[in-house]
């Protein structure tokens, strides 16, 4: 059976999903209307799942974690501001809002809205820690490769 060729939007969805791991956000960024429903529907397709698997091979989990911390540290709060100050918000608007940086939303009895964001400084610290851990791992791997090479030379007797 011949595989269905993915559309440009579907390929874009797969790329975004591979990094974000969020179907709604991936569908929204890919330009789909009703991103929550569309994202979930797309994830049910075998061709989409295969493309995501293929793309994901290039993105280790640590890259996903770093991407999340980057979004927390440097992401926009514009959609959250729209949510607070606009009176004419539709369900479609809410579906398309990027509220990744929001940790909590409360509405008081008097109608006031309180929004708490994730701590950007902590996100930057975690991101820096991830980068430093990755750099230390590379140094250890390099040292181990040199050590294996030296051991191989010793075992063959080329060091004399």
N, C-alpha and C positions, 0 to 999 in steps of 0.2 A: 504494500500500500504506500502510495507516495505521500510524503510529509507536506503539509500545508505550509506555504511560505508566509512568514510573519510580515505584517504591515510595519511601516516605519514607527507608528505609534506603539505597536506591540513590542518591537525591538527596544524602543526607548523605555517602555515600562520595565522590560526585563533588566535593562542596564541599571535603572534607578532602584529596582527592587533588590538587585544583587548587592548593592551597597547599603541601602537604607533598611532592608528587611521589614518594610511596612507597605502593605498593598495599597492602602488609601493614599499615602503620600506619593508613592510611585505613580499611581494612576493620575493624581492631581497634577504632578509635575510633567506628566506625559501629555496633558491636555484633554483628558477625558472628563465629561460631565458626569455627575454623580460618582465621584471617585471611590467611595466606600463599596458600593455595590459592584461597580465595574472591576475594581481591583480584585475583589474576591472571586468574581466570575472568571477573570483572566487566569487566576492561579489554579483553576480547575482544569484548564486545557493542558493536554500532554505536551504539545509543541512549546507552550510557554514554560512549562516545568523543565523541559530539556534545555531550552535556551538559557534559563536561569542557572541551571547546573553547570552548563558549559562556561558561562561568564564567571560564576562563583569560584571556579577552580583557580582563577587569578587573584582572588581576594581572600586572604586568610582571615580568620576570625579576628585576629588582632587589628586588622585594618578596619573592620566594622566597628570595633570598640573605639578606635581612634576617630573614626568618622562621627560617631555619636558624641564624643567629647568635643570635637570641633564644632558641631552644630550647637551644643549647649554653650560653648564658650563664645562663639562668634555669630550665632544665628540671629535672625531678625525678630523683633517683637512687634512689627507693624500690624500683623493680623490680629494680635491680641488687643492692640489699641483700637482697631476697627470694631472688634467685638464689644468693647466697653462703650465707645462713644457713638456708634451708629444705632439708630432706632429701627431701621428698616432692613433687618438681617433675615434672609431666607434660609431655609434648610440647605439649599445648594451652596450658599455663601459659607455656612458653617462647615459643610463637608470639605470645602476647598481651603479653609484656613490652616495655616501651619502653626500649631500650638505646641510644638515639640519642647520648647523652653519653659512651658508652664508646668509647675509642680502642683498647683492647687488653685481652684476658683471657688469662692464663697459668695453667696448673695445673702445679705442680712435682711431681717424683717422690714427694715425701713427702706429697702431698695438699693442700698449701697452695695457695690461689688468690690470684693477684695481679691486681688490676683497675686499669687506668689510665684516667682520664677526660680528655677534652679540656680545655684550659686555659680556664676561665671568664673570667678577666681578659682574655685575648687575644680571646676572642669578643666581650666587651663593647667592647674597643678597636676591633675591626673593625666592629661595629655602629655605634659612634659615628662612625667614619670614613665609613661608608655614608651616615649621616644628614647629615654635614657636606658630603659630595660632592653629595648630592641638593639641599641648600639652596643650595650655590654654583651648581649648574646652573640652579636657578630664578632666581637673581639675574642670571645671564648672559642667560637667555632674556628676562627682563623688560627688561634694558638693550637687547638687540637689537631688541625690539619697539618701544621708544621711538625707537631710532635709525632704524628703517624708517619710522616715522610722520613723523619730522623730515625724512627724505629725500623722502618723498612730498609733504610740504608745500612743500619747496624746488622740486621738479620741477613743481609746479602754479603756483608763483609766489605763494603765499598768505602768504609771510613778509615782504612789503613793507609 
